[in-house]
Amino acid sequence: PEVYALVPREAGLTIEEQPVLHWYLSKPTNAPMKATLIEVQSRERLLDTTTEGPFAEGVHALRLADFGVRLRLGTTYQWSVEHFAGSQGESSDFVAGGGIERVAPDEELRSALAAASPTRVPFILAEAGIWYEAISSLSARIDASPRDAELRYQRAALLEQVGLETPARQERRAASLQRDYDR
């Protein structure tokens, strides 16, 4: 399967100390997946973990809080997820990753989020360039309402905005199937 880190081409922004990183798998696999997180300047490896399969096709979450990892303000990190191909644990060519930088939210963003309904939060975050919370808040809504096709269309649009065409197509396909099923 192909692996995609759900992140813009350039470092995505987060306002969370322990954000959730999302990745997409193009088809199911029983193979393990390896995740790493490195602070760019010091090259310090903050996370290096392997999780056994099986993994379903679709979007997956890596919660930094599950590993006790905390990001510092104004610091840039690089993360990756890797699919292990063989039974001996040798690495495949399917590695995906991206950058992440933690920033402090400005007063305008804090006010907008405080006044927003849950349905508006992902859009406010995306408009402010806060990628990781935008995709996380939308993904959390999808997890809570998996039959809501409109939420998947919204996530597809967000993915398309940062050039993640393959995961976006899969989201649109899943949304269309859900709509057809609900009719």
KOLDODREN-495802 format. One record per residue (C-alpha): residue number from 1; x, z, y; residue in one letter. Coordinates in steps of 0.05 Angstrom, whole numbers, plus 5000, padded with zeros to 4 digits. Each point is the difference from the previous one (the first is absolute). Example, Ala and Ser with C-alpha at 12.3 -4.5 7.8 and 13.67 -1.06 7.14 Angstrom:
2
<node><k>1</k><X>5246</X><Z>5156</Z><Y>4910</Y><r>a</r></node>
<node><k>2</k><X>5027</X><Z>4987</Z><Y>5069</Y><r>s</r></node>
***
This chain:
183
<node><k>1</k><X>5000</X><Z>5000</Z><Y>5000</Y><r>p</r></node>
<node><k>2</k><X>5019</X><Z>4990</Z><Y>5072</Y><r>e</r></node>
<node><k>3</k><X>5008</X><Z>5061</Z><Y>5044</Y><r>v</r></node>
<node><k>4</k><X>4985</X><Z>5002</Z><Y>5075</Y><r>y</r></node>
<node><k>5</k><X>5015</X><Z>5057</Z><Y>5048</Y><r>a</r></node>
<node><k>6</k><X>4940</X><Z>5004</Z><Y>5047</Y><r>l</r></node>
<node><k>7</k><X>5040</X><Z>5002</Z><Y>5064</Y><r>v</r></node>
<node><k>8</k><X>5013</X><Z>4953</Z><Y>5058</Y><r>p</r></node>
<node><k>9</k><X>5063</X><Z>4957</Z><Y>4999</Y><r>r</r></node>
<node><k>10</k><X>5032</X><Z>5047</Z><Y>5051</Y><r>e</r></node>
<node><k>11</k><X>4999</X><Z>5075</Z><Y>4993</Y><r>a</r></node>
<node><k>12</k><X>4929</X><Z>5027</Z><Y>5001</Y><r>g</r></node>
<node><k>13</k><X>4984</X><Z>5062</Z><Y>5041</Y><r>l</r></node>
<node><k>14</k><X>4972</X><Z>5066</Z><Y>4976</Y><r>t</r></node>
<node><k>15</k><X>4978</X><Z>5062</Z><Y>5038</Y><r>i</r></node>
<node><k>16</k><X>5000</X><Z>5042</Z><Y>4937</Y><r>e</r></node>
<node><k>17</k><X>5056</X><Z>5044</Z><Y>4974</Y><r>e</r></node>
<node><k>18</k><X>4980</X><Z>4984</Z><Y>4929</Y><r>q</r></node>
<node><k>19</k><X>4965</X><Z>4932</Z><Y>5001</Y><r>p</r></node>
<node><k>20</k><X>4972</X><Z>4962</Z><Y>4941</Y><r>v</r></node>
<node><k>21</k><X>5037</X><Z>4935</Z><Y>4982</Y><r>l</r></node>
<node><k>22</k><X>4958</X><Z>4945</Z><Y>4968</Y><r>h</r></node>
<node><k>23</k><X>5022</X><Z>4945</Z><Y>4954</Y><r>w</r></node>
<node><k>24</k><X>4964</X><Z>4945</Z><Y>4962</Y><r>y</r></node>
<node><k>25</k><X>5009</X><Z>4977</Z><Y>4928</Y><r>l</r></node>
<node><k>26</k><X>4977</X><Z>4929</Z><Y>4983</Y><r>s</r></node>
<node><k>27</k><X>4980</X><Z>5015</Z><Y>4928</Y><r>k</r></node>
<node><k>28</k><X>4997</X><Z>5060</Z><Y>4953</Y><r>p</r></node>
<node><k>29</k><X>5064</X><Z>5025</Z><Y>4968</Y><r>t</r></node>
<node><k>30</k><X>5021</X><Z>5055</Z><Y>4952</Y><r>n</r></node>
<node><k>31</k><X>5071</X><Z>5000</Z><Y>5028</Y><r>a</r></node>
<node><k>32</k><X>5026</X><Z>5056</Z><Y>5044</Y><r>p</r></node>
<node><k>33</k><X>5005</X><Z>4993</Z><Y>5075</Y><r>m</r></node>
<node><k>34</k><X>5057</X><Z>5029</Z><Y>5042</Y><r>k</r></node>
<node><k>35</k><X>4992</X><Z>5022</Z><Y>5072</Y><r>a</r></node>
<node><k>36</k><X>5056</X><Z>5016</Z><Y>5049</Y><r>t</r></node>
<node><k>37</k><X>5003</X><Z>5023</Z><Y>5073</Y><r>l</r></node>
<node><k>38</k><X>5065</X><Z>5000</Z><Y>5039</Y><r>i</r></node>
<node><k>39</k><X>5014</X><Z>5022</Z><Y>5071</Y><r>e</r></node>
<node><k>40</k><X>5031</X><Z>4938</Z><Y>5032</Y><r>v</r></node>
<node><k>41</k><X>5053</X><Z>5031</Z><Y>5045</Y><r>q</r></node>
<node><k>42</k><X>5029</X><Z>5052</Z><Y>4952</Y><r>s</r></node>
<node><k>43</k><X>4984</X><Z>4961</Z><Y>4936</Y><r>r</r></node>
<node><k>44</k><X>4974</X><Z>5065</Z><Y>4971</Y><r>e</r></node>
<node><k>45</k><X>4954</X><Z>4988</Z><Y>4941</Y><r>r</r></node>
<node><k>46</k><X>4938</X><Z>5044</Z><Y>5010</Y><r>l</r></node>
<node><k>47</k><X>4961</X><Z>4974</Z><Y>4941</Y><r>l</r></node>
<node><k>48</k><X>5020</X><Z>4968</Z><Y>4935</Y><r>d</r></node>
<node><k>49</k><X>4945</X><Z>5005</Z><Y>4948</Y><r>t</r></node>
<node><k>50</k><X>4975</X><Z>4961</Z><Y>4941</Y><r>t</r></node>
<node><k>51</k><X>4928</X><Z>5004</Z><Y>4977</Y><r>t</r></node>
<node><k>52</k><X>4979</X><Z>4977</Z><Y>4931</Y><r>e</r></node>
<node><k>53</k><X>4944</X><Z>4948</Z><Y>4992</Y><r>g</r></node>
<node><k>54</k><X>4949</X><Z>4977</Z><Y>4989</Y><r>p</r></node>
<node><k>55</k><X>4983</X><Z>4973</Z><Y>5069</Y><r>f</r></node>
<node><k>56</k><X>4938</X><Z>4959</Z><Y>5016</Y><r>a</r></node>
<node><k>57</k><X>4999</X><Z>4938</Z><Y>5043</Y><r>e</r></node>
<node><k>58</k><X>4988</X><Z>5017</Z><Y>5073</Y><r>g</r></node>
<node><k>59</k><X>5019</X><Z>5048</Z><Y>5054</Y><r>v</r></node>
<node><k>60</k><X>5038</X><Z>5064</Z><Y>4983</Y><r>h</r></node>
<node><k>61</k><X>5020</X><Z>5060</Z><Y>5042</Y><r>a</r></node>
<node><k>62</k><X>5065</X><Z>5039</Z><Y>5003</Y><r>l</r></node>
<node><k>63</k><X>4987</X><Z>5067</Z><Y>5034</Y><r>r</r></node>
<node><k>64</k><X>5064</X><Z>5028</Z><Y>5030</Y><r>l</r></node>
<node><k>65</k><X>4968</X><Z>5069</Z><Y>4999</Y><r>a</r></node>
<node><k>66</k><X>4999</X><Z>4997</Z><Y>4924</Y><r>d</r></node>
<node><k>67</k><X>5076</X><Z>4999</Z><Y>5002</Y><r>f</r></node>
<node><k>68</k><X>5011</X><Z>5049</Z><Y>5058</Y><r>g</r></node>
<node><k>69</k><X>5030</X><Z>4944</Z><Y>5043</Y><r>v</r></node>
<node><k>70</k><X>4992</X><Z>5008</Z><Y>5076</Y><r>r</r></node>
<node><k>71</k><X>5017</X><Z>4947</Z><Y>5052</Y><r>l</r></node>
<node><k>72</k><X>5034</X><Z>5020</Z><Y>5066</Y><r>r</r></node>
<node><k>73</k><X>4975</X><Z>4974</Z><Y>5067</Y><r>l</r></node>
<node><k>74</k><X>5038</X><Z>4940</Z><Y>5026</Y><r>g</r></node>
<node><k>75</k><X>5034</X><Z>4986</Z><Y>4934</Y><r>t</r></node>
<node><k>76</k><X>4997</X><Z>4934</Z><Y>4962</Y><r>t</r></node>
<node><k>77</k><X>4995</X><Z>4998</Z><Y>4924</Y><r>y</r></node>
<node><k>78</k><X>5000</X><Z>4946</Z><Y>4948</Y><r>q</r></node>
<node><k>79</k><X>4957</X><Z>5005</Z><Y>4938</Y><r>w</r></node>
<node><k>80</k><X>4991</X><Z>4958</Z><Y>4939</Y><r>s</r></node>
<node><k>81</k><X>4961</X><Z>4995</Z><Y>4936</Y><r>v</r></node>
<node><k>82</k><X>5027</X><Z>4965</Z><Y>4939</Y><r>e</r></node>
<node><k>83</k><X>4970</X><Z>4975</Z><Y>4934</Y><r>h</r></node>
<node><k>84</k><X>5041</X><Z>5012</Z><Y>4938</Y><r>f</r></node>
<node><k>85</k><X>4996</X><Z>4939</Z><Y>4955</Y><r>a</r></node>
<node><k>86</k><X>5032</X><Z>5018</Z><Y>4934</Y><r>g</r></node>
<node><k>87</k><X>4991</X><Z>5054</Z><Y>4949</Y><r>s</r></node>
<node><k>88</k><X>5070</X><Z>5026</Z><Y>5014</Y><r>q</r></node>
<node><k>89</k><X>4983</X><Z>5013</Z><Y>5073</Y><r>g</r></node>
<node><k>90</k><X>5040</X><Z>4943</Z><Y>5029</Y><r>e</r></node>
<node><k>91</k><X>4976</X><Z>4979</Z><Y>5068</Y><r>s</r></node>
<node><k>92</k><X>4959</X><Z>4938</Z><Y>5013</Y><r>s</r></node>
<node><k>93</k><X>5003</X><Z>4954</Z><Y>5059</Y><r>d</r></node>
<node><k>94</k><X>4936</X><Z>5031</Z><Y>5026</Y><r>f</r></node>
<node><k>95</k><X>5022</X><Z>5047</Z><Y>5055</Y><r>v</r></node>
<node><k>96</k><X>4961</X><Z>5008</Z><Y>5064</Y><r>a</r></node>
<node><k>97</k><X>5011</X><Z>5045</Z><Y>5059</Y><r>g</r></node>
<node><k>98</k><X>4996</X><Z>5010</Z><Y>5073</Y><r>g</r></node>
<node><k>99</k><X>5018</X><Z>5043</Z><Y>5059</Y><r>g</r></node>
<node><k>100</k><X>4966</X><Z>5061</Z><Y>5028</Y><r>i</r></node>
<node><k>101</k><X>5012</X><Z>5038</Z><Y>5064</Y><r>e</r></node>
<node><k>102</k><X>4965</X><Z>5064</Z><Y>5020</Y><r>r</r></node>
<node><k>103</k><X>4978</X><Z>5003</Z><Y>5072</Y><r>v</r></node>
<node><k>104</k><X>4961</X><Z>5051</Z><Y>5041</Y><r>a</r></node>
<node><k>105</k><X>4929</X><Z>4979</Z><Y>5018</Y><r>p</r></node>
<node><k>106</k><X>4988</X><Z>4995</Z><Y>5074</Y><r>d</r></node>
<node><k>107</k><X>4943</X><Z>5036</Z><Y>5035</Y><r>e</r></node>
<node><k>108</k><X>4958</X><Z>4937</Z><Y>5003</Y><r>e</r></node>
<node><k>109</k><X>5003</X><Z>4990</Z><Y>4925</Y><r>l</r></node>
<node><k>110</k><X>4986</X><Z>5074</Z><Y>4986</Y><r>r</r></node>
<node><k>111</k><X>4939</X><Z>4997</Z><Y>5044</Y><r>s</r></node>
<node><k>112</k><X>4974</X><Z>4935</Z><Y>4970</Y><r>a</r></node>
<node><k>113</k><X>5008</X><Z>5027</Z><Y>4929</Y><r>l</r></node>
<node><k>114</k><X>4966</X><Z>5066</Z><Y>5018</Y><r>a</r></node>
<node><k>115</k><X>4940</X><Z>4963</Z><Y>5027</Y><r>a</r></node>
<node><k>116</k><X>4996</X><Z>4947</Z><Y>4946</Y><r>a</r></node>
<node><k>117</k><X>4953</X><Z>4996</Z><Y>4941</Y><r>s</r></node>
<node><k>118</k><X>5034</X><Z>4993</Z><Y>4932</Y><r>p</r></node>
<node><k>119</k><X>4981</X><Z>4926</Z><Y>4999</Y><r>t</r></node>
<node><k>120</k><X>5038</X><Z>4987</Z><Y>5065</Y><r>r</r></node>
<node><k>121</k><X>5064</X><Z>5039</Z><Y>4982</Y><r>v</r></node>
<node><k>122</k><X>5036</X><Z>4943</Z><Y>4962</Y><r>p</r></node>
<node><k>123</k><X>4988</X><Z>4952</Z><Y>5058</Y><r>f</r></node>
<node><k>124</k><X>5024</X><Z>5048</Z><Y>5053</Y><r>i</r></node>
<node><k>125</k><X>5063</X><Z>5014</Z><Y>4960</Y><r>l</r></node>
<node><k>126</k><X>5012</X><Z>4925</Z><Y>4988</Y><r>a</r></node>
<node><k>127</k><X>4990</X><Z>4984</Z><Y>5073</Y><r>e</r></node>
<node><k>128</k><X>5052</X><Z>5053</Z><Y>5018</Y><r>a</r></node>
<node><k>129</k><X>5049</X><Z>4971</Z><Y>4950</Y><r>g</r></node>
<node><k>130</k><X>4997</X><Z>5061</Z><Y>4954</Y><r>i</r></node>
<node><k>131</k><X>5002</X><Z>4960</Z><Y>4936</Y><r>w</r></node>
<node><k>132</k><X>5006</X><Z>5053</Z><Y>4946</Y><r>y</r></node>
<node><k>133</k><X>4941</X><Z>5042</Z><Y>5022</Y><r>e</r></node>
<node><k>134</k><X>4958</X><Z>4938</Z><Y>5012</Y><r>a</r></node>
<node><k>135</k><X>5009</X><Z>4975</Z><Y>4929</Y><r>i</r></node>
<node><k>136</k><X>4995</X><Z>5071</Z><Y>4972</Y><r>s</r></node>
<node><k>137</k><X>4935</X><Z>5017</Z><Y>5035</Y><r>s</r></node>
<node><k>138</k><X>4969</X><Z>4935</Z><Y>4978</Y><r>l</r></node>
<node><k>139</k><X>5025</X><Z>5009</Z><Y>4929</Y><r>s</r></node>
<node><k>140</k><X>4972</X><Z>5070</Z><Y>4998</Y><r>a</r></node>
<node><k>141</k><X>4932</X><Z>4973</Z><Y>5021</Y><r>r</r></node>
<node><k>142</k><X>5004</X><Z>4948</Z><Y>4944</Y><r>i</r></node>
<node><k>143</k><X>5018</X><Z>5054</Z><Y>4949</Y><r>d</r></node>
<node><k>144</k><X>4940</X><Z>5040</Z><Y>5023</Y><r>a</r></node>
<node><k>145</k><X>4953</X><Z>4939</Z><Y>4999</Y><r>s</r></node>
<node><k>146</k><X>5030</X><Z>4950</Z><Y>4950</Y><r>p</r></node>
<node><k>147</k><X>4936</X><Z>4958</Z><Y>4999</Y><r>r</r></node>
<node><k>148</k><X>5001</X><Z>4988</Z><Y>5075</Y><r>d</r></node>
<node><k>149</k><X>5023</X><Z>4927</Z><Y>5004</Y><r>a</r></node>
<node><k>150</k><X>5004</X><Z>5002</Z><Y>5076</Y><r>e</r></node>
<node><k>151</k><X>5056</X><Z>5051</Z><Y>4997</Y><r>l</r></node>
<node><k>152</k><X>5040</X><Z>4954</Z><Y>4955</Y><r>r</r></node>
<node><k>153</k><X>4989</X><Z>4942</Z><Y>5049</Y><r>y</r></node>
<node><k>154</k><X>5026</X><Z>5046</Z><Y>5055</Y><r>q</r></node>
<node><k>155</k><X>5062</X><Z>5017</Z><Y>4960</Y><r>r</r></node>
<node><k>156</k><X>5011</X><Z>4926</Z><Y>4985</Y><r>a</r></node>
<node><k>157</k><X>4998</X><Z>4985</Z><Y>5075</Y><r>a</r></node>
<node><k>158</k><X>5050</X><Z>5055</Z><Y>5014</Y><r>l</r></node>
<node><k>159</k><X>5047</X><Z>4973</Z><Y>4946</Y><r>l</r></node>
<node><k>160</k><X>4994</X><Z>4929</Z><Y>5027</Y><r>e</r></node>
<node><k>161</k><X>5019</X><Z>5024</Z><Y>5070</Y><r>q</r></node>
<node><k>162</k><X>5069</X><Z>5019</Z><Y>4973</Y><r>v</r></node>
<node><k>163</k><X>5009</X><Z>4940</Z><Y>4955</Y><r>g</r></node>
<node><k>164</k><X>4983</X><Z>5031</Z><Y>4933</Y><r>l</r></node>
<node><k>165</k><X>4961</X><Z>4940</Z><Y>4976</Y><r>e</r></node>
<node><k>166</k><X>5000</X><Z>5012</Z><Y>4924</Y><r>t</r></node>
<node><k>167</k><X>4973</X><Z>5072</Z><Y>5003</Y><r>p</r></node>
<node><k>168</k><X>4950</X><Z>4977</Z><Y>5054</Y><r>a</r></node>
<node><k>169</k><X>4974</X><Z>4944</Z><Y>4954</Y><r>r</r></node>
<node><k>170</k><X>4992</X><Z>5051</Z><Y>4944</Y><r>q</r></node>
<node><k>171</k><X>4961</X><Z>5046</Z><Y>5046</Y><r>e</r></node>
<node><k>172</k><X>4954</X><Z>4943</Z><Y>5022</Y><r>r</r></node>
<node><k>173</k><X>4990</X><Z>4980</Z><Y>4927</Y><r>r</r></node>
<node><k>174</k><X>4982</X><Z>5072</Z><Y>4981</Y><r>a</r></node>
<node><k>175</k><X>4953</X><Z>5005</Z><Y>5059</Y><r>a</r></node>
<node><k>176</k><X>4965</X><Z>4935</Z><Y>4982</Y><r>s</r></node>
<node><k>177</k><X>4992</X><Z>5021</Z><Y>4928</Y><r>l</r></node>
<node><k>178</k><X>4970</X><Z>5067</Z><Y>5023</Y><r>q</r></node>
<node><k>179</k><X>4951</X><Z>4964</Z><Y>5046</Y><r>r</r></node>
<node><k>180</k><X>4980</X><Z>4953</Z><Y>4945</Y><r>d</r></node>
<node><k>181</k><X>4991</X><Z>5058</Z><Y>4952</Y><r>y</r></node>
<node><k>182</k><X>4957</X><Z>5039</Z><Y>5050</Y><r>d</r></node>
<node><k>183</k><X>4953</X><Z>4941</Z><Y>5010</Y><r>r</r></node>
***
